Amino acid sequence: MTTADQTLRVAAVPRERKRTLGQAIIEWATTTDHKKIGHLYLMTSFIFFMLAGFMAMIMRAQLARPGNRVV
C-alpha cells in the first residue's frame, strides 16, 4: 500500500451561516423541535414566576402600612 492509499478522506462539512437575532427568534418561535419547545416552556414559566413575584412585592408594599398609595 502506498501512502496515498492510506490517507484519510475528510468529508466536506457545510459551514453554518451566521444568523441575525431576528432570524433566530423566528426560528425559535416557529420550531417543531421538542427540545426547543421545552426550553420555551421553561423560559416562559420563569418569566411569569418573576413577574408574579414582583407584583406580590408591590402588593405587600401597598399593605405594609395603612393609607399607603403604592398602587
Predicted model as a PDB file, atoms N, CA, C, CB and O in Angstrom, pLDDT in the B-factor column:
MODEL        1                                                                  
ATOM      1  N   MET A   1       0.828  -1.173   0.000  1.00 56.00           N  
ATOM      2  CA  MET A   1       0.000   0.000   0.000  1.00 56.00           C  
ATOM      3  C   MET A   1       0.875   1.241   0.000  1.00 56.00           C  
ATOM      4  CB  MET A   1      -0.943  -0.005   1.197  1.00 56.00           C  
ATOM      5  O   MET A   1       1.906   1.305   0.671  1.00 56.00           O  
ATOM      6  N   THR A   2       0.454   2.177  -0.737  1.00 60.00           N  
ATOM      7  CA  THR A   2       1.215   3.424  -0.796  1.00 60.00           C  
ATOM      8  C   THR A   2       0.656   4.414   0.211  1.00 60.00           C  
ATOM      9  CB  THR A   2       1.183   4.024  -2.218  1.00 60.00           C  
ATOM     10  O   THR A   2      -0.414   4.222   0.788  1.00 60.00           O  
ATOM     11  N   THR A   3       1.396   5.445   0.392  1.00 60.00           N  
ATOM     12  CA  THR A   3       0.964   6.472   1.337  1.00 60.00           C  
ATOM     13  C   THR A   3      -0.299   7.162   0.861  1.00 60.00           C  
ATOM     14  CB  THR A   3       2.067   7.497   1.548  1.00 60.00           C  
ATOM     15  O   THR A   3      -1.128   7.570   1.674  1.00 60.00           O  
ATOM     16  N   ALA A   4      -0.450   7.295  -0.427  1.00 58.00           N  
ATOM     17  CA  ALA A   4      -1.636   7.952  -0.978  1.00 58.00           C  
ATOM     18  C   ALA A   4      -2.885   7.126  -0.688  1.00 58.00           C  
ATOM     19  CB  ALA A   4      -1.481   8.169  -2.496  1.00 58.00           C  
ATOM     20  O   ALA A   4      -3.960   7.694  -0.498  1.00 58.00           O  
ATOM     21  N   ASP A   5      -2.769   5.817  -0.649  1.00 56.00           N  
ATOM     22  CA  ASP A   5      -3.919   4.965  -0.368  1.00 56.00           C  
ATOM     23  C   ASP A   5      -4.299   5.014   1.108  1.00 56.00           C  
ATOM     24  CB  ASP A   5      -3.626   3.527  -0.786  1.00 56.00           C  
ATOM     25  O   ASP A   5      -5.455   4.775   1.460  1.00 56.00           O  
ATOM     26  N   GLN A   6      -3.351   5.317   1.959  1.00 60.00           N  
ATOM     27  CA  GLN A   6      -3.601   5.303   3.394  1.00 60.00           C  
ATOM     28  C   GLN A   6      -4.136   6.630   3.937  1.00 60.00           C  
ATOM     29  CB  GLN A   6      -2.339   4.947   4.113  1.00 60.00           C  
ATOM     30  O   GLN A   6      -4.530   6.703   5.101  1.00 60.00           O  
ATOM     31  N   THR A   7      -4.155   7.653   3.128  1.00 62.00           N  
ATOM     32  CA  THR A   7      -4.624   8.951   3.622  1.00 62.00           C  
ATOM     33  C   THR A   7      -6.126   8.896   3.886  1.00 62.00           C  
ATOM     34  CB  THR A   7      -4.294  10.078   2.608  1.00 62.00           C  
ATOM     35  O   THR A   7      -6.884   8.248   3.162  1.00 62.00           O  
ATOM     36  N   LEU A   8      -6.520   9.574   4.914  1.00 63.00           N  
ATOM     37  CA  LEU A   8      -7.937   9.626   5.254  1.00 63.00           C  
ATOM     38  C   LEU A   8      -8.624  10.696   4.425  1.00 63.00           C  
ATOM     39  CB  LEU A   8      -8.132   9.898   6.760  1.00 63.00           C  
ATOM     40  O   LEU A   8      -8.095  11.784   4.199  1.00 63.00           O  
ATOM     41  N   ARG A   9      -9.779  10.359   3.996  1.00 68.00           N  
ATOM     42  CA  ARG A   9     -10.540  11.346   3.245  1.00 68.00           C  
ATOM     43  C   ARG A   9     -11.487  12.047   4.199  1.00 68.00           C  
ATOM     44  CB  ARG A   9     -11.315  10.690   2.069  1.00 68.00           C  
ATOM     45  O   ARG A   9     -12.220  11.404   4.952  1.00 68.00           O  
ATOM     46  N   VAL A  10     -11.467  13.335   4.162  1.00 67.00           N  
ATOM     47  CA  VAL A  10     -12.306  14.136   5.039  1.00 67.00           C  
ATOM     48  C   VAL A  10     -13.522  14.591   4.241  1.00 67.00           C  
ATOM     49  CB  VAL A  10     -11.520  15.357   5.624  1.00 67.00           C  
ATOM     50  O   VAL A  10     -13.402  15.183   3.168  1.00 67.00           O  
ATOM     51  N   ALA A  11     -14.693  14.297   4.795  1.00 72.00           N  
ATOM     52  CA  ALA A  11     -15.915  14.707   4.114  1.00 72.00           C  
ATOM     53  C   ALA A  11     -16.091  16.214   4.257  1.00 72.00           C  
ATOM     54  CB  ALA A  11     -17.147  13.954   4.682  1.00 72.00           C  
ATOM     55  O   ALA A  11     -15.774  16.804   5.289  1.00 72.00           O  
ATOM     56  N   ALA A  12     -16.595  16.803   3.211  1.00 77.00           N  
ATOM     57  CA  ALA A  12     -16.847  18.243   3.240  1.00 77.00           C  
ATOM     58  C   ALA A  12     -18.061  18.511   4.117  1.00 77.00           C  
ATOM     59  CB  ALA A  12     -17.065  18.807   1.803  1.00 77.00           C  
ATOM     60  O   ALA A  12     -19.154  18.003   3.864  1.00 77.00           O  
ATOM     61  N   VAL A  13     -17.854  19.308   5.140  1.00 78.00           N  
ATOM     62  CA  VAL A  13     -18.939  19.656   6.055  1.00 78.00           C  
ATOM     63  C   VAL A  13     -19.353  21.087   5.761  1.00 78.00           C  
ATOM     64  CB  VAL A  13     -18.508  19.487   7.553  1.00 78.00           C  
ATOM     65  O   VAL A  13     -18.527  21.998   5.814  1.00 78.00           O  
ATOM     66  N   PRO A  14     -20.627  21.292   5.450  1.00 78.00           N  
ATOM     67  CA  PRO A  14     -21.046  22.672   5.160  1.00 78.00           C  
ATOM     68  C   PRO A  14     -20.977  23.542   6.404  1.00 78.00           C  
ATOM     69  CB  PRO A  14     -22.469  22.693   4.591  1.00 78.00           C  
ATOM     70  O   PRO A  14     -21.319  23.099   7.500  1.00 78.00           O  
ATOM     71  N   ARG A  15     -20.542  24.756   6.234  1.00 79.00           N  
ATOM     72  CA  ARG A  15     -20.442  25.688   7.349  1.00 79.00           C  
ATOM     73  C   ARG A  15     -21.820  26.245   7.674  1.00 79.00           C  
ATOM     74  CB  ARG A  15     -19.455  26.830   7.026  1.00 79.00           C  
ATOM     75  O   ARG A  15     -22.664  26.436   6.799  1.00 79.00           O  
ATOM     76  N   GLU A  16     -22.016  26.498   8.957  1.00 79.00           N  
ATOM     77  CA  GLU A  16     -23.266  27.134   9.353  1.00 79.00           C  
ATOM     78  C   GLU A  16     -23.172  28.624   9.075  1.00 79.00           C  
ATOM     79  CB  GLU A  16     -23.581  26.870  10.849  1.00 79.00           C  
ATOM     80  O   GLU A  16     -22.161  29.268   9.355  1.00 79.00           O  
ATOM     81  N   ARG A  17     -24.247  29.150   8.520  1.00 80.00           N  
ATOM     82  CA  ARG A  17     -24.273  30.580   8.279  1.00 80.00           C  
ATOM     83  C   ARG A  17     -24.618  31.296   9.578  1.00 80.00           C  
ATOM     84  CB  ARG A  17     -25.283  30.938   7.162  1.00 80.00           C  
ATOM     85  O   ARG A  17     -25.361  30.769  10.406  1.00 80.00           O  
ATOM     86  N   LYS A  18     -24.083  32.485   9.750  1.00 84.00           N  
ATOM     87  CA  LYS A  18     -24.406  33.263  10.941  1.00 84.00           C  
ATOM     88  C   LYS A  18     -25.796  33.843  10.764  1.00 84.00           C  
ATOM     89  CB  LYS A  18     -23.355  34.390  11.191  1.00 84.00           C  
ATOM     90  O   LYS A  18     -26.126  34.422   9.729  1.00 84.00           O  
ATOM     91  N   ARG A  19     -26.615  33.669  11.819  1.00 82.00           N  
ATOM     92  CA  ARG A  19     -27.978  34.177  11.766  1.00 82.00           C  
ATOM     93  C   ARG A  19     -28.065  35.484  12.515  1.00 82.00           C  
ATOM     94  CB  ARG A  19     -28.968  33.162  12.344  1.00 82.00           C  
ATOM     95  O   ARG A  19     -27.319  35.737  13.461  1.00 82.00           O  
ATOM     96  N   THR A  20     -28.986  36.301  12.073  1.00 91.00           N  
ATOM     97  CA  THR A  20     -29.248  37.533  12.808  1.00 91.00           C  
ATOM     98  C   THR A  20     -30.161  37.207  13.975  1.00 91.00           C  
ATOM     99  CB  THR A  20     -29.881  38.622  11.890  1.00 91.00           C  
ATOM    100  O   THR A  20     -30.707  36.107  14.054  1.00 91.00           O  
ATOM    101  N   LEU A  21     -30.327  38.152  14.874  1.00 91.00           N  
ATOM    102  CA  LEU A  21     -31.176  37.943  16.040  1.00 91.00           C  
ATOM    103  C   LEU A  21     -32.622  37.702  15.612  1.00 91.00           C  
ATOM    104  CB  LEU A  21     -31.091  39.148  16.991  1.00 91.00           C  
ATOM    105  O   LEU A  21     -33.305  36.849  16.178  1.00 91.00           O  
ATOM    106  N   GLY A  22     -33.084  38.448  14.623  1.00 92.00           N  
ATOM    107  CA  GLY A  22     -34.449  38.279  14.135  1.00 92.00           C  
ATOM    108  C   GLY A  22     -34.682  36.890  13.554  1.00 92.00           C  
ATOM    109  O   GLY A  22     -35.729  36.287  13.785  1.00 92.00           O  
ATOM    110  N   GLN A  23     -33.718  36.386  12.807  1.00 91.00           N  
ATOM    111  CA  GLN A  23     -33.843  35.049  12.237  1.00 91.00           C  
ATOM    112  C   GLN A  23     -33.862  33.995  13.332  1.00 91.00           C  
ATOM    113  CB  GLN A  23     -32.701  34.772  11.258  1.00 91.00           C  
ATOM    114  O   GLN A  23     -34.602  33.017  13.234  1.00 91.00           O  
ATOM    115  N   ALA A  24     -33.062  34.178  14.367  1.00 89.00           N  
ATOM    116  CA  ALA A  24     -33.025  33.215  15.466  1.00 89.00           C  
ATOM    117  C   ALA A  24     -34.342  33.215  16.227  1.00 89.00           C  
ATOM    118  CB  ALA A  24     -31.864  33.528  16.419  1.00 89.00           C  
ATOM    119  O   ALA A  24     -34.832  32.155  16.619  1.00 89.00           O  
ATOM    120  N   ILE A  25     -34.922  34.395  16.441  1.00 89.00           N  
ATOM    121  CA  ILE A  25     -36.200  34.473  17.147  1.00 89.00           C  
ATOM    122  C   ILE A  25     -37.305  33.817  16.327  1.00 89.00           C  
ATOM    123  CB  ILE A  25     -36.560  35.938  17.451  1.00 89.00           C  
ATOM    124  O   ILE A  25     -38.136  33.092  16.874  1.00 89.00           O  
ATOM    125  N   ILE A  26     -37.319  34.062  15.042  1.00 92.00           N  
ATOM    126  CA  ILE A  26     -38.329  33.445  14.178  1.00 92.00           C  
ATOM    127  C   ILE A  26     -38.160  31.932  14.160  1.00 92.00           C  
ATOM    128  CB  ILE A  26     -38.239  34.008  12.745  1.00 92.00           C  
ATOM    129  O   ILE A  26     -39.146  31.195  14.178  1.00 92.00           O  
ATOM    130  N   GLU A  27     -36.917  31.466  14.124  1.00 90.00           N  
ATOM    131  CA  GLU A  27     -36.670  30.023  14.150  1.00 90.00           C  
ATOM    132  C   GLU A  27     -37.177  29.403  15.450  1.00 90.00           C  
ATOM    133  CB  GLU A  27     -35.171  29.733  13.977  1.00 90.00           C  
ATOM    134  O   GLU A  27     -37.810  28.347  15.425  1.00 90.00           O  
ATOM    135  N   TRP A  28     -36.903  30.052  16.594  1.00 87.00           N  
ATOM    136  CA  TRP A  28     -37.367  29.532  17.880  1.00 87.00           C  
ATOM    137  C   TRP A  28     -38.882  29.586  17.981  1.00 87.00           C  
ATOM    138  CB  TRP A  28     -36.741  30.316  19.029  1.00 87.00           C  
ATOM    139  O   TRP A  28     -39.492  28.683  18.555  1.00 87.00           O  
ATOM    140  N   ALA A  29     -39.509  30.637  17.429  1.00 88.00           N  
ATOM    141  CA  ALA A  29     -40.961  30.803  17.555  1.00 88.00           C  
ATOM    142  C   ALA A  29     -41.730  29.843  16.657  1.00 88.00           C  
ATOM    143  CB  ALA A  29     -41.354  32.232  17.226  1.00 88.00           C  
ATOM    144  O   ALA A  29     -42.887  29.534  16.941  1.00 88.00           O  
ATOM    145  N   THR A  30     -41.118  29.369  15.589  1.00 93.00           N  
ATOM    146  CA  THR A  30     -41.823  28.503  14.644  1.00 93.00           C  
ATOM    147  C   THR A  30     -41.296  27.071  14.641  1.00 93.00           C  
ATOM    148  CB  THR A  30     -41.722  29.077  13.255  1.00 93.00           C  
ATOM    149  O   THR A  30     -41.586  26.313  13.716  1.00 93.00           O  
ATOM    150  N   THR A  31     -40.547  26.700  15.635  1.00 91.00           N  
ATOM    151  CA  THR A  31     -39.927  25.380  15.660  1.00 91.00           C  
ATOM    152  C   THR A  31     -40.930  24.283  16.020  1.00 91.00           C  
ATOM    153  CB  THR A  31     -38.772  25.368  16.647  1.00 91.00           C  
ATOM    154  O   THR A  31     -41.940  24.533  16.677  1.00 91.00           O  
ATOM    155  N   THR A  32     -40.632  23.087  15.581  1.00 92.00           N  
ATOM    156  CA  THR A  32     -41.395  21.910  15.986  1.00 92.00           C  
ATOM    157  C   THR A  32     -40.499  20.924  16.745  1.00 92.00           C  
ATOM    158  CB  THR A  32     -42.026  21.226  14.753  1.00 92.00           C  
ATOM    159  O   THR A  32     -40.911  19.805  17.050  1.00 92.00           O  
ATOM    160  N   ASP A  33     -39.274  21.355  17.042  1.00 92.00           N  
ATOM    161  CA  ASP A  33     -38.336  20.511  17.783  1.00 92.00           C  
ATOM    162  C   ASP A  33     -38.750  20.473  19.250  1.00 92.00           C  
ATOM    163  CB  ASP A  33     -36.875  21.034  17.636  1.00 92.00           C  
ATOM    164  O   ASP A  33     -38.884  21.518  19.888  1.00 92.00           O  
ATOM    165  N   HIS A  34     -38.951  19.273  19.783  1.00 93.00           N  
ATOM    166  CA  HIS A  34     -39.463  19.145  21.144  1.00 93.00           C  
ATOM    167  C   HIS A  34     -38.503  19.697  22.192  1.00 93.00           C  
ATOM    168  CB  HIS A  34     -39.757  17.701  21.444  1.00 93.00           C  
ATOM    169  O   HIS A  34     -38.944  20.152  23.247  1.00 93.00           O  
ATOM    170  N   LYS A  35     -37.216  19.666  21.925  1.00 93.00           N  
ATOM    171  CA  LYS A  35     -36.250  20.204  22.891  1.00 93.00           C  
ATOM    172  C   LYS A  35     -36.347  21.728  22.968  1.00 93.00           C  
ATOM    173  CB  LYS A  35     -34.814  19.784  22.511  1.00 93.00           C  
ATOM    174  O   LYS A  35     -36.318  22.302  24.057  1.00 93.00           O  
ATOM    175  N   LYS A  36     -36.461  22.368  21.826  1.00 91.00           N  
ATOM    176  CA  LYS A  36     -36.585  23.826  21.815  1.00 91.00           C  
ATOM    177  C   LYS A  36     -37.912  24.263  22.416  1.00 91.00           C  
ATOM    178  CB  LYS A  36     -36.451  24.365  20.389  1.00 91.00           C  
ATOM    179  O   LYS A  36     -37.973  25.287  23.095  1.00 91.00           O  
ATOM    180  N   ILE A  37     -38.975  23.503  22.177  1.00 94.00           N  
ATOM    181  CA  ILE A  37     -40.276  23.826  22.767  1.00 94.00           C  
ATOM    182  C   ILE A  37     -40.203  23.704  24.282  1.00 94.00           C  
ATOM    183  CB  ILE A  37     -41.382  22.903  22.205  1.00 94.00           C  
ATOM    184  O   ILE A  37     -40.786  24.524  24.991  1.00 94.00           O  
ATOM    185  N   GLY A  38     -39.507  22.707  24.787  1.00 95.00           N  
ATOM    186  CA  GLY A  38     -39.321  22.566  26.228  1.00 95.00           C  
ATOM    187  C   GLY A  38     -38.577  23.747  26.817  1.00 95.00           C  
ATOM    188  O   GLY A  38     -38.932  24.228  27.893  1.00 95.00           O  
ATOM    189  N   HIS A  39     -37.542  24.224  26.122  1.00 93.00           N  
ATOM    190  CA  HIS A  39     -36.817  25.407  26.589  1.00 93.00           C  
ATOM    191  C   HIS A  39     -37.729  26.628  26.602  1.00 93.00           C  
ATOM    192  CB  HIS A  39     -35.589  25.673  25.704  1.00 93.00           C  
ATOM    193  O   HIS A  39     -37.660  27.450  27.516  1.00 93.00           O  
ATOM    194  N   LEU A  40     -38.584  26.745  25.586  1.00 93.00           N  
ATOM    195  CA  LEU A  40     -39.516  27.869  25.548  1.00 93.00           C  
ATOM    196  C   LEU A  40     -40.474  27.828  26.732  1.00 93.00           C  
ATOM    197  CB  LEU A  40     -40.301  27.866  24.236  1.00 93.00           C  
ATOM    198  O   LEU A  40     -40.760  28.863  27.334  1.00 93.00           O  
ATOM    199  N   TYR A  41     -40.972  26.637  27.071  1.00 95.00           N  
ATOM    200  CA  TYR A  41     -41.851  26.497  28.231  1.00 95.00           C  
ATOM    201  C   TYR A  41     -41.121  26.895  29.509  1.00 95.00           C  
ATOM    202  CB  TYR A  41     -42.373  25.054  28.344  1.00 95.00           C  
ATOM    203  O   TYR A  41     -41.687  27.596  30.348  1.00 95.00           O  
ATOM    204  N   LEU A  42     -39.881  26.462  29.668  1.00 96.00           N  
ATOM    205  CA  LEU A  42     -39.120  26.802  30.871  1.00 96.00           C  
ATOM    206  C   LEU A  42     -38.872  28.305  30.975  1.00 96.00           C  
ATOM    207  CB  LEU A  42     -37.790  26.053  30.881  1.00 96.00           C  
ATOM    208  O   LEU A  42     -39.025  28.892  32.046  1.00 96.00           O  
ATOM    209  N   MET A  43     -38.487  28.924  29.857  1.00 95.00           N  
ATOM    210  CA  MET A  43     -38.233  30.362  29.876  1.00 95.00           C  
ATOM    211  C   MET A  43     -39.517  31.134  30.171  1.00 95.00           C  
ATOM    212  CB  MET A  43     -37.633  30.819  28.538  1.00 95.00           C  
ATOM    213  O   MET A  43     -39.499  32.093  30.944  1.00 95.00           O  
ATOM    214  N   THR A  44     -40.628  30.725  29.563  1.00 96.00           N  
ATOM    215  CA  THR A  44     -41.895  31.414  29.788  1.00 96.00           C  
ATOM    216  C   THR A  44     -42.344  31.280  31.232  1.00 96.00           C  
ATOM    217  CB  THR A  44     -42.970  30.871  28.854  1.00 96.00           C  
ATOM    218  O   THR A  44     -42.776  32.259  31.842  1.00 96.00           O  
ATOM    219  N   SER A  45     -42.246  30.078  31.784  1.00 98.00           N  
ATOM    220  CA  SER A  45     -42.670  29.886  33.175  1.00 98.00           C  
ATOM    221  C   SER A  45     -41.786  30.678  34.132  1.00 98.00           C  
ATOM    222  CB  SER A  45     -42.639  28.398  33.544  1.00 98.00           C  
ATOM    223  O   SER A  45     -42.286  31.213  35.122  1.00 98.00           O  
ATOM    224  N   PHE A  46     -40.497  30.764  33.862  1.00 98.00           N  
ATOM    225  CA  PHE A  46     -39.598  31.537  34.717  1.00 98.00           C  
ATOM    226  C   PHE A  46     -39.927  33.029  34.649  1.00 98.00           C  
ATOM    227  CB  PHE A  46     -38.136  31.296  34.311  1.00 98.00           C  
ATOM    228  O   PHE A  46     -39.909  33.718  35.669  1.00 98.00           O  
ATOM    229  N   ILE A  47     -40.223  33.523  33.458  1.00 98.00           N  
ATOM    230  CA  ILE A  47     -40.569  34.940  33.298  1.00 98.00           C  
ATOM    231  C   ILE A  47     -41.848  35.261  34.062  1.00 98.00           C  
ATOM    232  CB  ILE A  47     -40.735  35.298  31.803  1.00 98.00           C  
ATOM    233  O   ILE A  47     -41.921  36.280  34.749  1.00 98.00           O  
ATOM    234  N   PHE A  48     -42.869  34.389  33.945  1.00 98.00           N  
ATOM    235  CA  PHE A  48     -44.107  34.634  34.671  1.00 98.00           C  
ATOM    236  C   PHE A  48     -43.908  34.498  36.180  1.00 98.00           C  
ATOM    237  CB  PHE A  48     -45.190  33.673  34.197  1.00 98.00           C  
ATOM    238  O   PHE A  48     -44.549  35.213  36.951  1.00 98.00           O  
ATOM    239  N   PHE A  49     -43.037  33.598  36.608  1.00 98.00           N  
ATOM    240  CA  PHE A  49     -42.717  33.452  38.024  1.00 98.00           C  
ATOM    241  C   PHE A  49     -42.104  34.740  38.568  1.00 98.00           C  
ATOM    242  CB  PHE A  49     -41.758  32.268  38.243  1.00 98.00           C  
ATOM    243  O   PHE A  49     -42.486  35.209  39.639  1.00 98.00           O  
ATOM    244  N   MET A  50     -41.155  35.308  37.831  1.00 98.00           N  
ATOM    245  CA  MET A  50     -40.516  36.544  38.256  1.00 98.00           C  
ATOM    246  C   MET A  50     -41.507  37.708  38.247  1.00 98.00           C  
ATOM    247  CB  MET A  50     -39.323  36.860  37.355  1.00 98.00           C  
ATOM    248  O   MET A  50     -41.487  38.538  39.155  1.00 98.00           O  
ATOM    249  N   LEU A  51     -42.364  37.778  37.245  1.00 98.00           N  
ATOM    250  CA  LEU A  51     -43.367  38.832  37.169  1.00 98.00           C  
ATOM    251  C   LEU A  51     -44.347  38.741  38.334  1.00 98.00           C  
ATOM    252  CB  LEU A  51     -44.118  38.755  35.842  1.00 98.00           C  
ATOM    253  O   LEU A  51     -44.696  39.762  38.928  1.00 98.00           O  
ATOM    254  N   ALA A  52     -44.792  37.540  38.664  1.00 98.00           N  
ATOM    255  CA  ALA A  52     -45.707  37.355  39.793  1.00 98.00           C  
ATOM    256  C   ALA A  52     -45.034  37.720  41.102  1.00 98.00           C  
ATOM    257  CB  ALA A  52     -46.210  35.911  39.849  1.00 98.00           C  
ATOM    258  O   ALA A  52     -45.677  38.300  41.977  1.00 98.00           O  
ATOM    259  N   GLY A  53     -43.763  37.399  41.261  1.00 97.00           N  
ATOM    260  CA  GLY A  53     -43.031  37.781  42.469  1.00 97.00           C  
ATOM    261  C   GLY A  53     -42.912  39.282  42.605  1.00 97.00           C  
ATOM    262  O   GLY A  53     -43.047  39.825  43.702  1.00 97.00           O  
ATOM    263  N   PHE A  54     -42.661  39.952  41.498  1.00 97.00           N  
ATOM    264  CA  PHE A  54     -42.573  41.415  41.520  1.00 97.00           C  
ATOM    265  C   PHE A  54     -43.920  42.033  41.880  1.00 97.00           C  
ATOM    266  CB  PHE A  54     -42.094  41.947  40.158  1.00 97.00           C  
ATOM    267  O   PHE A  54     -43.978  42.977  42.667  1.00 97.00           O  
ATOM    268  N   MET A  55     -44.992  41.511  41.314  1.00 96.00           N  
ATOM    269  CA  MET A  55     -46.323  42.022  41.625  1.00 96.00           C  
ATOM    270  C   MET A  55     -46.684  41.754  43.086  1.00 96.00           C  
ATOM    271  CB  MET A  55     -47.366  41.389  40.696  1.00 96.00           C  
ATOM    272  O   MET A  55     -47.338  42.585  43.716  1.00 96.00           O  
ATOM    273  N   ALA A  56     -46.274  40.616  43.634  1.00 96.00           N  
ATOM    274  CA  ALA A  56     -46.523  40.315  45.046  1.00 96.00           C  
ATOM    275  C   ALA A  56     -45.777  41.293  45.949  1.00 96.00           C  
ATOM    276  CB  ALA A  56     -46.106  38.871  45.370  1.00 96.00           C  
ATOM    277  O   ALA A  56     -46.299  41.708  46.983  1.00 96.00           O  
ATOM    278  N   MET A  57     -44.558  41.658  45.560  1.00 95.00           N  
ATOM    279  CA  MET A  57     -43.804  42.637  46.357  1.00 95.00           C  
ATOM    280  C   MET A  57     -44.495  43.997  46.343  1.00 95.00           C  
ATOM    281  CB  MET A  57     -42.362  42.772  45.827  1.00 95.00           C  
ATOM    282  O   MET A  57     -44.513  44.694  47.357  1.00 95.00           O  
ATOM    283  N   ILE A  58     -45.057  44.374  45.211  1.00 93.00           N  
ATOM    284  CA  ILE A  58     -45.778  45.647  45.130  1.00 93.00           C  
ATOM    285  C   ILE A  58     -47.013  45.611  46.025  1.00 93.00           C  
ATOM    286  CB  ILE A  58     -46.181  45.957  43.669  1.00 93.00           C  
ATOM    287  O   ILE A  58     -47.305  46.580  46.726  1.00 93.00           O  
ATOM    288  N   MET A  59     -47.738  44.492  45.999  1.00 92.00           N  
ATOM    289  CA  MET A  59     -48.928  44.382  46.846  1.00 92.00           C  
ATOM    290  C   MET A  59     -48.559  44.410  48.326  1.00 92.00           C  
ATOM    291  CB  MET A  59     -49.696  43.095  46.521  1.00 92.00           C  
ATOM    292  O   MET A  59     -49.263  45.024  49.127  1.00 92.00           O  
ATOM    293  N   ARG A  60     -47.470  43.755  48.695  1.00 93.00           N  
ATOM    294  CA  ARG A  60     -47.036  43.774  50.097  1.00 93.00           C  
ATOM    295  C   ARG A  60     -46.615  45.177  50.513  1.00 93.00           C  
ATOM    296  CB  ARG A  60     -45.875  42.786  50.320  1.00 93.00           C  
ATOM    297  O   ARG A  60     -46.854  45.581  51.651  1.00 93.00           O  
ATOM    298  N   ALA A  61     -45.994  45.922  49.611  1.00 91.00           N  
ATOM    299  CA  ALA A  61     -45.626  47.303  49.920  1.00 91.00           C  
ATOM    300  C   ALA A  61     -46.885  48.144  50.120  1.00 91.00           C  
ATOM    301  CB  ALA A  61     -44.746  47.902  48.795  1.00 91.00           C  
ATOM    302  O   ALA A  61     -46.906  49.042  50.962  1.00 91.00           O  
ATOM    303  N   GLN A  62     -47.919  47.860  49.357  1.00 91.00           N  
ATOM    304  CA  GLN A  62     -49.189  48.566  49.494  1.00 91.00           C  
ATOM    305  C   GLN A  62     -49.817  48.292  50.864  1.00 91.00           C  
ATOM    306  CB  GLN A  62     -50.156  48.152  48.371  1.00 91.00           C  
ATOM    307  O   GLN A  62     -50.360  49.195  51.500  1.00 91.00           O  
ATOM    308  N   LEU A  63     -49.736  47.044  51.305  1.00 91.00           N  
ATOM    309  CA  LEU A  63     -50.397  46.643  52.538  1.00 91.00           C  
ATOM    310  C   LEU A  63     -49.519  46.802  53.785  1.00 91.00           C  
ATOM    311  CB  LEU A  63     -50.841  45.219  52.421  1.00 91.00           C  
ATOM    312  O   LEU A  63     -49.961  46.490  54.890  1.00 91.00           O  
ATOM    313  N   ALA A  64     -48.294  47.279  53.621  1.00 90.00           N  
ATOM    314  CA  ALA A  64     -47.369  47.373  54.747  1.00 90.00           C  
ATOM    315  C   ALA A  64     -47.841  48.354  55.814  1.00 90.00           C  
ATOM    316  CB  ALA A  64     -46.002  47.782  54.255  1.00 90.00           C  
ATOM    317  O   ALA A  64     -47.693  48.094  57.008  1.00 90.00           O  
ATOM    318  N   ARG A  65     -48.403  49.464  55.394  1.00 87.00           N  
ATOM    319  CA  ARG A  65     -48.878  50.487  56.333  1.00 87.00           C  
ATOM    320  C   ARG A  65     -50.257  50.955  55.906  1.00 87.00           C  
ATOM    321  CB  ARG A  65     -47.893  51.686  56.405  1.00 87.00           C  
ATOM    322  O   ARG A  65     -50.572  50.953  54.716  1.00 87.00           O  
ATOM    323  N   PRO A  66     -51.050  51.341  56.826  1.00 87.00           N  
ATOM    324  CA  PRO A  66     -52.378  51.859  56.461  1.00 87.00           C  
ATOM    325  C   PRO A  66     -52.253  53.174  55.680  1.00 87.00           C  
ATOM    326  CB  PRO A  66     -53.243  52.073  57.731  1.00 87.00           C  
ATOM    327  O   PRO A  66     -51.444  54.038  56.019  1.00 87.00           O  
ATOM    328  N   GLY A  67     -53.048  53.302  54.658  1.00 87.00           N  
ATOM    329  CA  GLY A  67     -53.084  54.535  53.880  1.00 87.00           C  
ATOM    330  C   GLY A  67     -52.013  54.632  52.812  1.00 87.00           C  
ATOM    331  O   GLY A  67     -51.882  55.689  52.194  1.00 87.00           O  
ATOM    332  N   ASN A  68     -51.249  53.595  52.566  1.00 83.00           N  
ATOM    333  CA  ASN A  68     -50.237  53.626  51.501  1.00 83.00           C  
ATOM    334  C   ASN A  68     -50.894  53.749  50.139  1.00 83.00           C  
ATOM    335  CB  ASN A  68     -49.360  52.367  51.548  1.00 83.00           C  
ATOM    336  O   ASN A  68     -51.971  53.201  49.903  1.00 83.00           O  
ATOM    337  N   ARG A  69     -50.235  54.475  49.246  1.00 84.00           N  
ATOM    338  CA  ARG A  69     -50.754  54.637  47.885  1.00 84.00           C  
ATOM    339  C   ARG A  69     -49.699  54.184  46.868  1.00 84.00           C  
ATOM    340  CB  ARG A  69     -51.165  56.118  47.623  1.00 84.00           C  
ATOM    341  O   ARG A  69     -49.330  54.951  45.979  1.00 84.00           O  
ATOM    342  N   VAL A  70     -49.214  52.949  46.995  1.00 78.00           N  
ATOM    343  CA  VAL A  70     -48.203  52.430  46.060  1.00 78.00           C  
ATOM    344  C   VAL A  70     -48.856  52.102  44.726  1.00 78.00           C  
ATOM    345  CB  VAL A  70     -47.500  51.171  46.641  1.00 78.00           C  
ATOM    346  O   VAL A  70     -48.326  52.409  43.658  1.00 78.00           O  
ATOM    347  N   VAL A  71     -50.014  51.474  44.818  1.00 79.00           N  
ATOM    348  CA  VAL A  71     -50.695  51.069  43.579  1.00 79.00           C  
ATOM    349  C   VAL A  71     -51.774  52.067  43.271  1.00 79.00           C  
ATOM    350  CB  VAL A  71     -51.292  49.643  43.691  1.00 79.00           C  
ATOM    351  O   VAL A  71     -52.477  51.927  42.271  1.00 79.00           O  
TER     352      VAL A  71                                                      
ENDMDL                                                                          
END                                                                             
